[in-house]
Amino acid sequence: MPWTAICEGAGKHRNEDLIAVHEHDGVTDILVIDGATSLSECDYIDTEEGDVAWFARQFAAELHKILSPNATQDALVKQAIDATRAAWLVHAEKTEIPHYARPIAALSWTRIFHHAEPDELHLYSLGDCKTLLRSADGAICDLDPWINPQEGVLQREISAMQAKGVSDPAERRALLTPLLRRRREEQNTALAPSILCLYPQGPFTARKSVLRIEPGTTLLSMTDGFYRLSDPYELYSPAQLVEACVTRGLDAMLSELRTAEAASATKGGLTVKAADDAAAVLWMSDSVA
């Protein structure tokens, strides 16, 4: 079952996205993590790559250690986040870290079980990563058509700034920081967190689905940074995006994304960041012999 992936930071030195694919025991695990950009004045754990990148890497590593086809995704995520928090406390136990400075991330975890015909796909989603599936007959399905309500709030704030003549991305972000920090505090202290975080106060409220997939199925799982090609830039419909990734390759699509981001920035687009980390993995099941 061939797969390809790409993962690139918006800047030269840091990347808070992560892709991991593990094939074992008749299961393919596809992990897409989108670390939320830090709102802290400094990094407490990793001053080179940043606390958010540390969080994404550490969680992925802890999950990899315990992957088992017999355990539920809920149980494995809880076990991995408990181990990640323990590793965090080794470095930060005596440090006073504000709630808004604790790292969080969006997570899309696809498990594909190959034990029976056809394969069975289990999707576990926290946050706003995107997973598209194209069946053998060409039909496209958005496996998790969730819309982040915070995006609407931010776009209204940015529109108001534009109306006042504020177009500089740095100035815009500075004005948005208090709002963003309040939201980050809420996410890090939620009783039923909808995002991956270090100190969940209750079970994660992941969105989950299970379906059978036939040979010839294509799966495109990505962070919202990569999905900018479709939303908000509208260069591709979801179906066109999957087709373009298959025919042109992920490298070419990433290059087009960076060009689109640069063009949008000059026009003062309604995004907090002019450019975003971008990651995607393209997986194709075996075709019918």
C-alpha positions in Angstrom: 0.0 0.0 0.0 2.0 3.0 -1.2 2.0 6.3 0.6 3.8 9.6 0.3 4.0 12.5 2.7 5.3 16.1 3.0 5.8 18.2 6.1 7.3 21.7 5.9 7.3 24.7 8.3 6.2 28.1 7.2 9.6 29.4 8.1 13.1 28.1 7.8 13.8 27.1 11.4 10.7 25.7 13.0 7.9 23.3 12.0 5.1 22.5 14.4 3.4 20.0 12.0 4.1 16.3 12.1 3.4 13.2 9.9 4.0 9.7 11.1 3.0 6.4 9.3 3.4 3.1 11.0 2.7 -0.3 9.3 2.6 -3.2 11.8 0.5 -6.2 12.8 -1.8 -5.9 9.8 -2.6 -2.3 10.6 -1.5 1.0 9.0 -1.5 4.0 11.4 -1.5 7.4 9.8 -0.9 10.3 12.2 -1.3 14.0 11.3 -0.5 16.5 14.0 -0.9 20.3 13.7 0.7 22.0 16.6 -0.9 25.3 17.5 1.4 28.3 17.1 2.8 29.2 20.5 1.4 32.3 22.2 4.1 32.4 24.8 6.9 35.0 25.2 9.4 32.2 25.4 9.9 28.4 25.1 10.2 26.5 28.4 11.2 23.0 27.1 12.9 23.3 23.7 14.5 26.6 22.9 15.7 25.4 19.5 12.6 23.8 17.8 10.0 25.2 20.3 7.7 23.7 22.9 4.9 23.1 20.4 7.2 21.0 18.1 8.5 19.2 21.2 4.9 18.4 22.2 4.0 17.0 18.7 7.2 14.9 18.5 6.9 13.6 22.1 3.3 12.6 21.8 3.9 10.8 18.4 6.9 8.9 20.0 4.9 7.9 23.0 2.0 6.7 20.9 4.3 4.7 18.6 5.7 2.8 21.7 2.2 1.5 22.6 0.5 1.0 19.3 -1.6 -2.2 19.4 -4.4 -3.4 17.1 -6.3 -4.5 20.2 -6.5 -1.3 22.1 -9.0 1.5 21.4 -7.8 4.9 20.1 -9.3 6.6 23.1 -7.2 4.4 25.4 -4.0 4.8 23.4 -4.3 8.6 23.2 -4.9 8.8 26.9 -1.9 6.6 27.6 0.3 8.6 25.2 -0.7 12.0 26.6 -0.1 10.8 30.2 3.4 9.7 29.2 3.9 13.0 27.3 2.9 15.0 30.4 5.3 13.0 32.5 8.1 13.9 30.1 7.0 17.5 30.2 7.1 17.6 34.0 10.7 16.4 34.0 11.7 19.7 32.5 9.0 22.0 33.8 8.0 20.7 37.2 9.3 23.8 39.1 8.5 26.3 36.4 5.4 28.5 36.5 3.9 28.2 33.0 0.7 30.2 32.1 -2.2 28.2 30.7 -1.9 30.0 27.4 1.7 28.9 27.1 1.0 25.2 27.4 1.2 23.5 23.9 -1.8 22.1 22.2 -2.3 20.4 18.8 -4.9 19.2 16.4 -4.8 15.5 15.7 -6.1 13.3 12.9 -5.3 9.6 13.4 -6.4 7.1 10.8 -6.1 3.4 11.6 -6.6 1.0 8.7 -7.1 -2.6 9.6 -6.1 -5.1 6.9 -7.3 -8.2 8.7 -10.4 -8.7 6.6 -11.8 -7.9 3.1 -12.4 -5.1 2.6 -10.1 -3.0 4.9 -11.7 -1.2 7.8 -10.8 2.4 8.5 -11.1 4.1 11.9 -10.7 7.9 12.1 -10.1 9.8 15.4 -10.1 13.6 15.1 -9.3 16.4 17.5 -9.2 19.9 16.1 -9.2 21.1 12.5 -7.1 18.7 10.4 -8.8 17.5 7.2 -9.2 14.0 5.9 -10.6 13.3 2.4 -11.3 9.9 0.9 -11.7 9.0 -2.7 -13.4 5.7 -3.3 -12.5 3.4 -6.2 -15.4 4.8 -8.3 -14.1 8.4 -7.9 -16.6 9.6 -5.2 -15.2 12.0 -2.7 -16.1 12.0 1.0 -14.9 14.4 3.7 -14.6 12.0 6.6 -14.7 14.8 9.2 -16.6 17.8 7.9 -16.0 19.9 11.0 -15.8 23.6 10.9 -13.8 25.4 13.6 -16.1 28.1 15.1 -13.1 30.1 16.2 -12.2 30.8 12.5 -15.4 32.8 12.1 -14.5 34.9 15.2 -11.0 35.6 14.0 -12.2 36.6 10.5 -14.7 39.1 11.9 -11.9 40.6 14.0 -9.6 40.8 11.0 -12.3 42.3 8.9 -12.8 45.0 11.5 -9.1 45.7 11.5 -9.0 46.0 7.7 -11.8 48.5 7.9 -9.6 50.5 10.2 -6.6 50.2 7.8 -4.7 47.6 9.8 -3.1 45.3 7.2 0.4 44.5 8.5 0.4 40.8 9.6 2.6 41.5 12.7 0.5 44.4 13.9 -2.7 42.3 13.3 -1.3 39.4 15.3 -0.3 41.7 18.2 -3.8 43.0 18.4 -5.3 39.5 18.2 -3.0 38.1 20.9 -5.2 38.8 23.9 -8.2 37.1 22.2 -6.0 34.2 21.1 -4.6 33.7 24.6 -8.0 33.6 26.2 -9.1 31.0 23.8 -5.9 29.0 24.5 -6.5 29.1 28.2 -10.0 27.7 27.6 -8.7 24.9 25.5 -6.1 24.0 28.1 -8.5 23.9 31.0 -11.6 22.4 29.3 -13.5 19.7 31.1 -14.0 17.9 27.8 -11.1 19.0 25.6 -11.7 19.0 21.8 -8.0 19.5 21.2 -4.9 17.5 22.2 -3.5 19.1 25.4 -1.2 18.2 28.2 -3.6 18.4 31.1 -7.0 17.2 30.0 -9.6 17.7 32.7 -11.7 14.9 31.3 -12.0 12.6 28.3 -11.1 14.0 24.9 -14.2 14.7 22.9 -12.8 13.2 19.7 -14.9 12.9 16.6 -14.8 9.2 15.5 -16.0 7.3 12.5 -15.6 3.7 11.1 -16.1 2.5 7.6 -15.1 -0.2 5.1 -12.9 0.8 2.2 -12.5 -1.1 -1.1 -9.3 -1.7 -3.0 -8.4 1.4 -5.1 -9.3 3.9 -2.3 -7.2 7.0 -1.9 -6.9 8.9 1.4 -5.5 12.4 1.7 -5.0 13.5 5.3 -3.6 17.0 6.0 -3.2 19.9 8.3 -5.3 23.0 7.8 -2.2 24.8 6.5 -2.0 22.4 3.5 -5.8 22.5 3.0 -5.6 26.3 2.4 -5.3 25.3 -1.3 -9.0 24.5 -1.0 -10.1 26.7 1.9 -9.8 29.7 2.0 -7.9 30.1 -1.4 -10.5 28.1 -3.4 -7.9 26.9 -5.9 -9.2 23.4 -5.8 -12.4 21.7 -4.8 -11.9 18.7 -2.4 -12.1 16.3 -5.4 -9.8 18.4 -7.5 -7.3 18.6 -4.6 -7.1 14.8 -4.2 -6.7 14.4 -8.0 -4.0 17.1 -8.2 -2.0 15.5 -5.3 -2.2 12.1 -7.0 -1.2 13.3 -10.5 1.2 16.2 -9.6 2.6 15.1 -6.3 2.7 16.7 -2.9 5.9 18.7 -3.6 4.3 20.5 -6.5 1.2 21.2 -4.5 3.2 22.6 -1.6 5.0 24.9 -4.0 1.7 26.2 -5.3 0.5 26.7 -1.8 3.4 28.9 -0.9 2.8 31.0 -4.1 -0.8 31.4 -3.1 0.1 32.4 0.4 2.4 35.1 -0.8 -0.2 36.5 -3.2 -2.8 36.4 -0.4 -0.5 38.3 2.0 -0.1 41.2 -0.5 -3.9 41.5 -0.6 -4.3 41.4 3.1 -6.2 38.1 3.3 -8.4 37.1 6.2 -5.9 34.9 7.9 -4.0 35.4 11.2 -0.7 34.0 9.6 0.5 35.0 6.2 2.0 31.5 5.8 1.4 28.4 7.8 3.2 25.1 8.4 1.8 22.5 6.0 1.7 18.7 6.1 -0.1 16.1 4.1 0.0 12.3 3.6 -1.4 10.5 0.6 -2.2 6.8 1.0 -3.6 4.5 -1.6 -4.9 1.1 -1.0 -4.0 -1.8 -3.3 -5.9 -1.8 -6.6 -8.0 -4.7 -7.6 -5.8 -7.3 -9.3 
